Amino acid sequence: MQTTVSSLIRSSGLDRTDARVLLQYVLGVNRAWLVAHGDDVPDEASCNRFHTLAARRLAGEPVAYLVGEREFWGRPFQVTPDVLIPRPETELLIETALATLDVTAPLRVLDVGTGSGCIAITLALEAPAWQVSALDISPAALQIAARNARELGANVTLLESDMLDALRLQTPLPQFNLIVSNPPYIPAGDPHLDQGDLRFEPANALTDQQDGLSCYRHLATYAGALLAPNGYLLLEHGYDQGDSVPALLQQAGWQSVECLPDLAGQPRLTRARRPLD
């Protein structure tokens, strides 16, 4: 009996969505083609390649790493195990940033810990008048962000830096209207780090190897000096950090601190205005 597109999907042992994405990748087709060609018989090499990828997925490897891509804000971003896989919940950060500032004004925006570049690149494309810069401590991540910026046609300035350290050495200090960040916020030893997709993602993009708040302390302490008057700080954080992150900012003198929920009603973002001089 010949192996058809439909039988490959059914017999893979995978979630149907995962199986379809992997087969689309192997065959170089879209989902509509799979639906319309369920009785087609792929060649042996394609079947073997699909089975290899399916086995890796069954072992837990994320689909995004297997196909080298994940969609974010309707655009394809290349990803490798050197960067965090973009999450749908991070799109709330994009929505909030675009609603916080005038998208038609020539403002300066900084993304701290850019990874794949999905935040910085999306902001640059959605608000072309903005001058967007992005930092990351990982040279490998910066290479991926640069590739994504090229492929998507975004003008983003990239700089290697441990959090804000490289900018804090500049004279005079650069001034931004908005600083955004989705930093590592999972505490060291959290059992989730050994579960699911997180097992395969870069540890330094997931955890600060401390209590999950060290990056927020750094930003609360140093980001204010890099913000123009009335500038904003916008931070993504864990659902269980809706009290601790705002409290850090309030203690550091930030103004108008507010925690914003995601679509599920969970605390997801904290926005604050620059501390008074």
N, C-alpha and C positions, 0 to 999 in steps of 0.2 A: 504494500500500500504506500502510495506516495505521500510525502510530508507537505501539507499545504500551509499557507499563512495562518489560517484559523487553527489548524491542529498544532502548529508550533506554539501559538499563544496558549492554547488550552493545556498542553502537556508540559509547559515550562515549570509548573509549580509556583509561579510568581503571582503576585497581585496582577490583575488584568491590566491595570494602567501601566505598571512598571514593564510588563511584558510588551505592551504595545510601543512604549517609548524606546525600548531597546531594539525592537524589530524595525521600527521606523529608522533608527540610527543605522543599523546594519544594512538595510535596503536602500537608504537614502530617499525615503518617501515621507509623505505626511499621513496624518491619521485618516483623512478621507480616502486616501489610496488604499490603506489597509482594509477599511470597511468594504470598499468596492471590489477588492481583489482577494477576498478571503479564500477562494478556491485555487488561487495561483500557487505554483510549486516553485519555491526558491531554489537556487542552485545549491549544490552540496557545500561549497565554501561558505556561503551565507548562513546556512543552517548550522554549520560547525561553529562559526563565529558567534552566532546568537546563543548557542548552548554554552559556550565559554563565558560569555557575559552574564547569562542567566545564573550560572553556577557561582560567579563572583557576587552577584546580587543576593543570592540565597545565603551566602556567607556573611552578608551584612553590608557590603560595600555600597555606598550611596549611588543612586542612578546618575546623579549630576556628574560625579567623577568618572563613571563608566562612559558616558557620552561626551564629557568635557564641556558641558554647557548647562546653564539654568536661566530661565526667564525671570526678569525682574522689571516691573513697571512696563511690561509689554515688549521688552527688548531682550535679545539673547546675550548673556554674559558668559564668556569663557571662564571655566574654573578648573583648577587642579587641586590636589591635596595640599598645596601650599597656601590655599586661601579658604576662608569660611564660605560655605554655600549660602547664597543670598536667600533670605527668608521673606515670605509674604508679609509678615507683621512689620518688617522694616519699612514697608511702603508707607506706613503711617508717619514715619519720620519725614519722608519726602513730602507728603501732603501738608504736614504741619509747617515745614520750612517754607514751602511755597505760599502758604497762607500768612506767614509771619512777616515776610518782607515784600517790598514792591518788586515784582518780577521784571519790570521794565526799566528799573534803575541800575546804573553801573556800580553795583555793590560788590564787596569782597566777602567770599565765603570760604571756610576752611573745614575739611573733613579729617578728623584725627583717627588713625587706624583704618585706612581705606580698604585693605584687603583686595578684593577683585575690582574695586573702584566703582561698585554699583551705585553707591550713594552720590559720590562726587560727580560721576559721569551723568547720572540721571538729572541732578540739579543743573549741571552745565547745559544739558540739552533742553530741559524744560524752561530754563531762564537764561537764554543766550546772552543777555546783557550782563549777567553776573560774571565776575572773575573768580573762578573756583580753583582752589589749591587743595592738595591732599597729602597726608603724611602716613608713613608706615615704617615700622622698624625692620621689616623683612624685605631684603632686596628681591627675593623671588616673587613676593606678592606685588611689589612695585612693577616688576616686569609684566605680570599678568594685567595689572591695572593699565599700564601703558598700552598693551596690546588691545585691550578692550576699548580704550579711548580712541585709538587709531581706527579700529574696525567700525566703531559707532559714530565717528566724526565729532568727537567732543574735544574741546579745548580745555585741558586740565593740567595744571602745574603740579608735578609730583616731586616729593622730597623725602629722602630717608631720614627718619627721626624716631627716637624713643619718646612716644607721646609728644609733648610740646618742646622738648629739650633743644632741638636744632634752631627753632625760631627764637627761643629765649636768649640765644647767644648773639642774635643780630642787633646791630645798632644803626639807626634807631629801631625799636621794636615795630614789626609790621602790625597794621591795624585792620581788623576784620569787622564786618557788620554782623556776621553770624558764624559761630563755631558749632559744628555738629559732630557727634561721635556715637558709635555703637561699639564700645570697648569690651574687652574680656570681663565678664562679670560673674562667672560661675565660681563659687568658692573651691579651693583645693580640697580634694577628697570627696566632693559631691558624687554620689553613686551614678548620676546621669552621665558623667564623663565616660563611663564604661559601658554605656548602653547605646543601641541604635546607631544612627549615622555619626554621632559624636565621637565614636571610637576611631573614626577615620579622618576626622577634621584636625587641623593644626591646633595643638594644645594651647599655644600662646595666643590664639585668637578666641579661645573659649574661656580660659581661666587665668587670673592674675597670680595663681599659685599662692594666694593669700586668702583674705576673707571675701573676695569678690567686689570690694569697694575701693581698692587702692588707686585705680585709674580715675575714679570719680573724685577722690581726694586731690589727686594731682590737678585735675581740671578745675576743681573748685578753688584751688590755691593760685594757679598760674594763668588760667584762661582770661581772667578779667583784664590783665595788663595788655592782652593782645586784641581786645575789643574796643572799637570806637564808641564814643558816647551813645547811649541807647542801644548798644549792641546786645545780641541775644546768644545764649548758650542753649543747645537742644541736645538732650541725651536720651538714648534708648537704654533700657535696663530690664532686669528680670521682673516678673510679675510680683515677686515677693520683696522687691526693693522700693516699693512705692512710698514707703515712709523714710527709709534710710537715706536714699539719694537726695530727696528734697531737704531733709534735715541737714545734710552736709553743706548744701548750698546756702541754706539760711544761716547756719553758723558762720559761714565765710563771708556773710554780708551781701549776698546776692539779693536782688530786688524781684518782686513780682513772681516768686517761685510758685509754679503750679505743676501738678502731676496730671497727665492726660491718659485716659483709658484707650485700649484697643477695641476692636469691634466686639470682642467677647466680654468687654467690661473690666478687663484686667488692667492694672496700672502698667503702663508700657513706656511712656515718655515723661521726662521732666524738662520744662522750659523755664528759663530765668533770664532776667535782664542784668546787665553789667553792674557790679557793685559801685556805689558812690565813691568818688575820690576822697 
